[in-house]
């Protein structure tokens, strides 16, 4: 448990960045509730044990055990992860993505921006969250609803092209008035 303090500091720093982003996006309550499960023993202990500093400790847990119990706990309690929004489709008889409600999609955007800043540190640019999202595209498959995928990608591309100020302005507007991409 040599990394207990480092893990606590990084998850708390990340959480504070998400809180700030959620306030900017007009969803302050989502920010205040963000990632509280990371402080539970089920997530915190493996996180401290597998602390990596430059990426999620869930990756280290997967390397050791072939899966991450902490991640399974986390995604089942935090609605800003598209993995939460999966269900058995009675038509296809397969697991598939369910469209995320807007407030959780916006929280997911706030989370991805904050995580990119934490892990990339001084190498962060507004293109980093999009690059991360695009790298994982082939692995998401049917687990993310196509509209959810398109909407988060749209916001990440806007961030890349127009920056945070314009993207958060747009998010506040769509939160009140309409859909992502075509109000």
C-alpha positions, 0 to 999 in steps of 0.5 A, spaced: 500 500 500 505 504 498 501 508 493 495 509 498 496 517 499 498 518 491 492 514 489 488 518 494 491 525 491 490 523 484 483 521 484 481 527 489 485 531 484 481 528 478 474 529 482 475 536 483 477 537 475 470 534 474 467 538 479 469 544 476 468 542 469 461 540 471 459 547 474 462 550 467 457 545 463 451 547 468 450 540 471 453 542 478 450 536 482 453 531 477 460 534 479 459 534 486 456 526 486 462 524 481 466 518 482 464 518 490 464 510 489 472 511 488 473 512 495 469 505 497 474 499 499 472 495 493 475 501 489 480 504 493 484 498 495 485 495 488 486 502 486 492 504 491 495 497 490 495 497 482 497 505 482 500 507 476 500 514 476 500 515 468 493 511 467 488 508 470 490 503 476 484 498 473 489 497 468 494 494 473 489 490 476 487 487 469 494 485 468 494 481 475 488 478 474 485 478 467 479 483 470 478 489 474 473 488 480 474 495 481 472 497 474 466 492 474 464 495 481 465 503 478 461 502 472 455 499 475 454 505 480 456 511 475 452 513 470 457 517 466 460 511 463 457 508 457 458 501 460 453 502 465 448 503 459 448 496 457 442 491 457 440 485 454 436 486 447 430 481 446 430 482 439 438 481 438 439 476 444 445 480 445 448 485 450 448 492 447 448 500 448 442 504 451 442 511 449 445 515 455 441 521 458 444 528 456 446 529 463 450 523 464 453 524 457 455 531 459 458 528 465 462 523 461 465 529 457 467 533 463 470 526 466 474 525 459 477 532 459 479 532 466 482 525 466 486 527 459 489 533 463 491 529 469 494 523 465 497 527 460 499 533 465 503 538 461 503 535 454 495 536 455 492 539 449 484 539 447 485 534 442 487 529 447 480 527 449 478 526 442 485 522 441 483 517 447 476 516 444 478 514 437 483 509 440 478 505 443 473 506 438 474 498 435 473 496 442 467 499 444 463 495 439 455 495 440 456 496 448 455 504 446 449 506 443 450 509 436 447 516 438 451 516 444 458 515 441 456 520 435 454 525 440 460 524 445 465 524 439 461 531 436 463 534 443 470 532 443 471 534 436 468 541 438 473 541 443 479 539 439 477 545 434 474 550 438 477 549 445 474 549 452 470 556 452 466 555 446 465 547 447 462 549 454 458 554 452 455 550 447 454 544 452 450 549 456 446 551 450 444 544 448 443 542 456 437 547 456 434 547 449 436 541 444 440 535 442 447 535 440 448 536 433 442 539 430 438 543 435 
